[in-house]
Amino acid sequence: MNLVLFICCCIIFYTYIGYGLLLYMLVLLKGKKKPLPQSGDWPAVTLLIAAHNEAAWMEQKLRNSLALEYPPEKLSFIVVTDGSTDRTPELVARYPQFGLLHQPERQGKAAAINRGMQQVSAPLVVFSDANTLLNPPALQQMIRHFENSSVGAVAGEKRVQGNLHKNAAATESRYWRYESWLKTLESEFYSVMGAAGELFAMRTHLFQPLPEDTLLDDLTSSLRIAMKGYHIRYEPNAVAVELPSAGTASELKRKLRMAAGGAQTLVRFKALLLFRDPLLSFEYISHRVLRWAVAPYLLLLVFFLALFAVVSGGASVFVQVLLLLQLCWYGLACAGFLLDRQKRAAGLLFIPYYFCVMNYAMIGGMFRYVLGKQNVLWERPDRTSSAESTV
C-alpha cells in the first residue's frame, strides 16, 4: 500500500510541478539559445480569423488587426463567419481590406478553418480568434522565427486581462502564466506541445485539412507539424489578450470541452506514445497525457486508498500524514467554493478550488468524448465585460 501510494504521489507531483522543474534544469544544461535574426525582408502573411456571432468584438478586432506593425503590401486578411446570425458579417463587410467568407450553415471551427485555408496563397498564415487583441509587433515577432527552415509553427502568448480581483479571472490568469512558462521551456529545449488558437502561425504548405469533428483545431494542427519533424517555437513578445471567463461555471464549460478535445487528441495521436521521436514523446506524455488521462484519476485513487487504510486501522505514519494533507487541501477547496458562491474574494483559497474544478473537467470531458456527447460546435463561454483592452 505504501509503495503504491508513494508511486502515485510521485506521478502527481511530476505532472504538475516536477515536469517544469526538470525542463528548467535541462534547458540550463543545454545552454543559451542563439538570438533570433532581425529580418529585413518580410514574407507575405495572411491573418485568418474564424468567427461565430462575435458582433460584440468584431469591429474592435478588425481595427486591432489593421494596426499591426507589418508591411501592408505583405499582409492580407480573411475572416470566416461560420453560421453567424448576428451582425458579424455586416461589420466585416464594412472593411474592404478583409476578405469575407460567410455561409449561413454552421459547421464548426474546424470546417471554417478548412474553408478559409483554401483561399490562403501566402507562404505563412497566422490564426487568431475574434475575441482576442494582438499587440502591434506580434506578427513581426513571430514571423522572424521562420527564417530557420526547421521551424514549422510559432505559438504566441495568451494573456488573460480584465477584472483580476475576481476569483475565476485571477486564477485563470495565474494558470496561463504557468502555461507560458512551460511553453518557454519547451521551446528552448525542443518543441512547444501545442499552440493556442488565440495566436498561432504556421507554414501554409504544412496545413492538412482538419476532420470536421475536430474539437481542438490548434493542438491538432501543431502536433501534426511536430510529427513531421518540424519544431514549434514560442514567442512571448507576440501577445494575444483575452478577457477572462465571467465566472467558474462559464470556465467549467470551456474546460469540459477542452478536456473532451484532449481525449480525442489522445486517440488520434496515439503514435506519439511510441517514442519514434523520443524528445517529442517525452514532452507530449509529460505535458498532455499525464495531465489529461492519468493524474486526475490518481488523485481520486490516492485519496480513497489513504482513507480506506486509515479507517481500516494500521495505516503507517506516511499514509496518515498523506490523508491529513489531502483533507486540508480539499477543505481549502471547499472554502474557496463557498466564498465564490457568495461572490466574495477568495484570494489564494481559490487555487485549490480551481485545481479541483480543472481535474473534475478532465474526468467529465473524457466521459463526454467516450459517450459521444461533446458537440463540435462551440458554445462560447461568457466573458467579463471591460473597457477596450490594451496590448
VEXGU-811125 format. One line per 3 residues: for each residue x negated, y negated, z of C-alpha. Coordinates in steps of 0.02 Angstrom, whole numbers, padded with zeros to 5 digits. Last residue first. Layout:
REM VEXGU-811125
X,Y,Z  ...
REM end
This chain:
REM VEXGU-811125
00097,-02266,-01280  00236,-02374,-01210  00410,-02309,-01184
00561,-02414,-01228  00666,-02437,-01073  00722,-02278,-00989
00857,-02149,-00986  00817,-01979,-00915  00835,-01836,-01039
00975,-01711,-01060  00917,-01548,-01136  00949,-01517,-01322
01042,-01355,-01351  00929,-01292,-01488  00999,-01170,-01614
00912,-01001,-01615  01039,-00935,-01491  00973,-00829,-01347
01094,-00688,-01301  01008,-00545,-01393  01003,-00435,-01238
00813,-00422,-01244  00797,-00608,-01277  00911,-00660,-01135
00827,-00534,-01020  00657,-00614,-01051  00732,-00787,-01028
00801,-00739,-00858  00633,-00670,-00799  00533,-00820,-00860
00670,-00939,-00800  00658,-00868,-00624  00471,-00897,-00635
00496,-01080,-00679  00630,-01106,-00547  00515,-01030,-00415
00371,-01145,-00464  00489,-01295,-00467  00544,-01254,-00289
00365,-01232,-00229  00319,-01400,-00311  00472,-01494,-00246
00404,-01494,-00070  00263,-01605,-00134  00383,-01752,-00140
00563,-01701,-00104  00646,-01868,-00142  00831,-01856,-00105
00963,-01814,-00234  01056,-01706,-00106  01035,-01556,-00221
00850,-01601,-00236  00829,-01606,-00048  00912,-01436,-00033
00805,-01360,-00170  00644,-01431,-00098  00688,-01358,00072
00723,-01190,-00011  00553,-01198,-00098  00470,-01239,00069
00551,-01082,00141  00491,-00985,-00010  00312,-01036,00029
00328,-01006,00217  00407,-00835,00189  00269,-00793,00067
00133,-00842,00190  00216,-00737,00327  00229,-00586,00210
00044,-00596,00168  -00003,-00617,00351  00095,-00459,00395
00021,-00364,00247  -00158,-00410,00295  -00125,-00370,00478
-00075,-00195,00425  00106,-00139,00423  00148,00000,00546
00333,-00035,00552  00467,-00003,00422  00520,-00187,00426
00339,-00243,00396  00309,-00120,00253  00477,-00159,00171
00446,-00346,00178  00271,-00325,00104  00338,-00217,-00037
00483,-00338,-00066  00374,-00492,-00078  00235,-00413,-00180
00357,-00338,-00306  00451,-00501,-00330  00292,-00598,-00364
00230,-00455,-00473  00383,-00477,-00583  00347,-00661,-00615
00160,-00623,-00640  00176,-00494,-00779  00277,-00542,-00933
00270,-00729,-00960  00122,-00789,-00857  00017,-00634,-00885
00053,-00631,-01071  00025,-00817,-01104  -00131,-00893,-01028
-00233,-00740,-00981  -00170,-00624,-01118  -00190,-00754,-01254
-00358,-00817,-01192  -00435,-00642,-01182  -00355,-00593,-01348
-00434,-00743,-01434  -00603,-00705,-01358  -00597,-00521,-01406
-00540,-00544,-01587  -00487,-00366,-01626  -00441,-00362,-01442
-00286,-00251,-01466  -00166,-00361,-01367  -00162,-00490,-01508
-00077,-00359,-01617  00076,-00379,-01503  00108,-00545,-01589
00289,-00521,-01639  00344,-00436,-01480  00253,-00553,-01361
00315,-00701,-01463  00496,-00649,-01442  00471,-00638,-01254
00393,-00812,-01256  00540,-00877,-01355  00656,-00810,-01220
00545,-00900,-01094  00556,-01061,-01195  00746,-01047,-01198
00753,-01018,-01011  00633,-01162,-00980  00742,-01284,-01077
00898,-01232,-00982  00801,-01246,-00818  00746,-01423,-00860
00927,-01478,-00877  00973,-01398,-00712  00819,-01474,-00628
00860,-01650,-00679  00868,-01777,-00820  00724,-01693,-00911
00572,-01803,-00930  00545,-01937,-01063  00420,-01892,-01197
00255,-01971,-01245  00148,-01892,-01380  -00037,-01934,-01362
-00184,-01909,-01478  -00330,-01950,-01363  -00319,-01779,-01281
-00364,-01690,-01444  -00356,-01501,-01429  -00431,-01388,-01562
-00362,-01232,-01642  -00495,-01124,-01722  -00472,-01025,-01881
-00494,-00836,-01892  -00328,-00792,-01975  -00262,-00742,-01803
-00286,-00923,-01745  -00177,-00986,-01887  -00038,-00864,-01846
-00051,-00915,-01664  -00026,-01099,-01712  00127,-01065,-01820
00212,-00955,-01690  00174,-01074,-01547  00249,-01222,-01640
00401,-01126,-01703  00452,-01061,-01532  00625,-00984,-01554
00603,-00906,-01726  00769,-00841,-01794  00737,-00922,-01962
00579,-00821,-01988  00445,-00954,-02017  00371,-00989,-02188
00182,-00975,-02181  00076,-01131,-02162  -00110,-01111,-02190
-00107,-01211,-02353  -00045,-01364,-02258  -00194,-01374,-02142
-00122,-01409,-01970  -00071,-01549,-01851  00034,-01537,-01692
00121,-01670,-01590  00287,-01643,-01497  00288,-01465,-01563
00168,-01411,-01428  00017,-01311,-01483  -00035,-01134,-01445
-00175,-01049,-01351  -00312,-01175,-01390  -00469,-01099,-01464
-00645,-01053,-01407  -00725,-01128,-01251  -00705,-01314,-01285
-00527,-01294,-01347  -00483,-01176,-01206  -00549,-01299,-01076
-00452,-01446,-01148  -00297,-01337,-01164  -00309,-01287,-00980
-00323,-01469,-00925  -00175,-01516,-01035  -00072,-01378,-00955
-00113,-01447,-00783  -00062,-01622,-00838  00097,-01544,-00910
00142,-01468,-00742  00109,-01630,-00649  00228,-01723,-00766
00362,-01590,-00742  00338,-01610,-00554  00364,-01798,-00559
00514,-01789,-00675  00600,-01650,-00579  00586,-01739,-00411
00622,-01917,-00465  00488,-02043,-00424  00417,-02010,-00597
00551,-02118,-00676  00491,-02101,-00855  00344,-02028,-00945
00298,-01849,-00981  00139,-01833,-01081  00104,-01710,-01220
-00073,-01708,-01287  -00107,-01667,-01469  -00144,-01496,-01541
-00258,-01478,-01691  -00249,-01342,-01824  -00358,-01242,-01943
-00531,-01292,-01883  -00669,-01186,-01960  -00694,-01313,-02101
-00752,-01447,-01977  -00699,-01611,-02056  -00529,-01559,-01991
-00567,-01628,-01818  -00561,-01806,-01888  -00375,-01783,-01921
-00326,-01778,-01737  -00399,-01944,-01677  -00350,-02030,-01838
-00171,-01969,-01820  -00153,-02023,-01638  -00229,-02197,-01659
-00061,-02287,-01632  00001,-02185,-01481  00143,-02071,-01528
00325,-02078,-01470  00430,-01923,-01438  00617,-01896,-01464
00606,-01855,-01649  00480,-01716,-01625  00313,-01722,-01717
00230,-01610,-01844  00073,-01669,-01936  00032,-01602,-02109
-00135,-01595,-02196  -00178,-01558,-02378  -00036,-01673,-02437
00095,-01594,-02551  00235,-01571,-02425  00408,-01548,-02502
00424,-01360,-02470  00364,-01396,-02292  00526,-01488,-02256
00636,-01339,-02294  00530,-01221,-02190  00531,-01348,-02048
00721,-01358,-02054  00736,-01169,-02054  00626,-01158,-01900
00723,-01299,-01816  00894,-01220,-01830  01019,-01182,-01967
01144,-01325,-01955  01246,-01350,-02112  01271,-01531,-02161
01105,-01542,-02253  00984,-01687,-02246  00809,-01708,-02315
00758,-01890,-02303  00591,-01955,-02368  00538,-02100,-02259
00462,-02262,-02325  00635,-02317,-02385  00692,-02347,-02204
00880,-02373,-02196  00907,-02191,-02248  00833,-02136,-02080
00971,-02226,-01985  01108,-02150,-02093  01036,-01975,-02073
01036,-01993,-01881  01209,-02072,-01868  01291,-01920,-01787
01336,-01751,-01862  01159,-01690,-01891  01153,-01518,-01973
00964,-01519,-01985  00900,-01694,-02017  00731,-01663,-02098
00625,-01821,-02096  00475,-01832,-02213  00340,-01966,-02204
00187,-02006,-02308  00014,-02069,-02258  -00135,-02092,-02374
-00081,-02258,-02450  -00038,-02320,-02276  -00217,-02293,-02213
-00187,-02232,-02034  -00155,-02327,-01873  00024,-02276,-01832
00147,-02422,-01828  00261,-02344,-01960  00285,-02192,-01849
00336,-02299,-01699  00465,-02390,-01803  00537,-02223,-01860
00539,-02152,-01684  00628,-02305,-01614  00756,-02290,-01752
00782,-02106,-01715  00797,-02104,-01526  00983,-02122,-01488
01026,-02058,-01661  00940,-01892,-01625  01080,-01777,-01682
00964,-01643,-01748  00789,-01691,-01802  00636,-01616,-01885
00495,-01742,-01913  00354,-01709,-02037  00209,-01832,-02046
00118,-01801,-02211  -00069,-01832,-02224  -00187,-01877,-02366
-00370,-01867,-02319  -00466,-02009,-02232  -00637,-02054,-02299
-00732,-02146,-02163  -00727,-02010,-02032  -00810,-02038,-01865
-00895,-01871,-01831  -00847,-01773,-01675  -00973,-01761,-01534
-01057,-01591,-01514  -00994,-01486,-01368  -01083,-01487,-01201
-01143,-01322,-01130  -01079,-01144,-01144  -01114,-01110,-00961
-01006,-01258,-00909  -00869,-01199,-01026  -00875,-01025,-00948
-00863,-01101,-00773  -00709,-01203,-00819  -00631,-01054,-00906
-00651,-00951,-00747  -00572,-01089,-00642  -00425,-01105,-00762
-00398,-00917,-00764  -00411,-00907,-00574  -00270,-01028,-00535
-00101,-00973,-00602  -00133,-00805,-00683  -00289,-00762,-00581
-00197,-00786,-00416  -00053,-00676,-00475  -00174,-00541,-00534
-00270,-00547,-00370  -00108,-00536,-00270  -00054,-00382,-00367
-00223,-00299,-00336  -00211,-00337,-00149  -00033,-00273,-00138
-00080,-00109,-00222  -00234,-00090,-00111  -00137,-00123,00049
00000,00000,00000
REM end
